Amino acid sequence: MNKFSDVFNESNRYDFVLTDEQFNEYKKFINELLETTYSDRTVNISDVENGKLIVYKAYDYEKLQMPGREFSVLGKVNTNRSLITKIWNKFNIQDFRHLKNLVRKMCRDLFDEKGRFFKSNPGGFSVWDTIRYTESIGEENEKKVCDFIESIYGPESTPVREVTSSHKDMILGIDITFKIEGVEKTCQVKPLNFDSFKERGVIVVYSSGVIKDYETDYIAFINTKKGKCLFFKNEGSVFDSKSQTITLPYQNLVNKKFVTDNDNQG
């Protein structure tokens, strides 16, 4: 049985472990709690007929902190493990049942715009600060891809990173816009966990986060720890959300200096 555990900053007061089953139950619990409590803020952005992918309209506070932001961090609290860890430590949680009971009881303190623990609190516990830290990691990846694009197409490509949780980001899946010979192009950026070249002329990329059928012109996969970026034309790509993979034709790889992470090809 797979498990995960996170430690709150440098403190080891309480380690916690949730089973996969508990983590999935927690996601369902948070989804139902927030959809009921903040039904007036819900937006279904699923692109699948009769599908359901709920996000929340941004609070005025969030828009003030990040001009151009249209959707709230509330849409990301269901799966943010760092936030679970901080709640666990902040409130001396004893077990999984205690965690759910406390979050239900303190829902508005945690997730309301004027709640005690929502807004930024440098040096202390804050839902906004916790989610924004996670978002900032992705933003740094996007900035590096902007630099990468400029190195390929020159300064005239003028790559621009779209605002996190804006309409372009959340609805259209566009992280970066840039130009090639004056024509605007779009790019989605995903983490690069692992990649494998196959003899049939495709590259299978293992990523994380939401995997769906992106309609951007390009898609980039980046791993800053390995200093590696794979930049593809997004044509003929096959997205598999269950296996967290995207299969792309090798011929669509723009930067052809490609080295696989494993030696077993085929």
C-alpha positions, 0 to 999 in steps of 0.5 A: 500500500502506497503512503505519503508523509510530509513534515511541516517546515523544520518541525518534527512535532507530528509526522503524519501518514495518510493511506491512498484511500484516506487521501482520496477520501479527504479530496472528496470530503473537501470537494463536498464541503467547499461546494456546499459552503461556497456554492455561489462561487463555484464554476464548472470548467470541465470540457467533457460533456456532463463532466465536473471540474469545479473551481471557485471565483477569486475573492477580491483579496486574491484579485488585489494580490494578483491583478488578472487572477480570476479563480481562487486558491480554494480550487487547489486546497483539496489536493495540496499536501503541504496545506494538509501538513500545516493544518495537521501541525497547527491544530495538533491533529491526532488522526484522520477523523480528527482532521476532517472534523476540525476542517469541517468545524473551521471551514470558514476560518480557513477558507473565507476571505475574512477567515482567521487563517486565509490571508497572508501571514508571513511567518505564520500559518496561512492558506493563501501563503501555502497555496501561493508557495506551491503555485510559485514553483510552477511559475518559476518553471514557466519563467524558465520556459520563457527564457528557453523559448527566447533562446530558440526564437530570439528576443522578438518572440517576446514570451509572456507568462500568463497570470496564474489562475486567469481565464487563459490559464485555467480555462484555455490551458495557456501558460505562455504566449509568444510569437514566431515570425509575428504570429502568436503561439501558445504553450502549456507547461508541465512538470517533467518527471520521467521520459522514455523514447520508444522505437516506434518514434514517440516519446512517452512523458510522465508528468504530474498535476492535471493531465488533459487534452491541451489545445495549445500550439506547443507543450513544454515539459521541464525538470529544473533539478535535472536542467532539462526541458522538452519542447514539443509542437502539440500535434498528434499528442495522446493524453492519458490522465490515468497513467499520468502520461503524454505520448508525443511524436519524436518528430515534433520535438523542437529541441532535438538534443534528446537524452532519455532517462532510461537505457531500455528503449522500445 
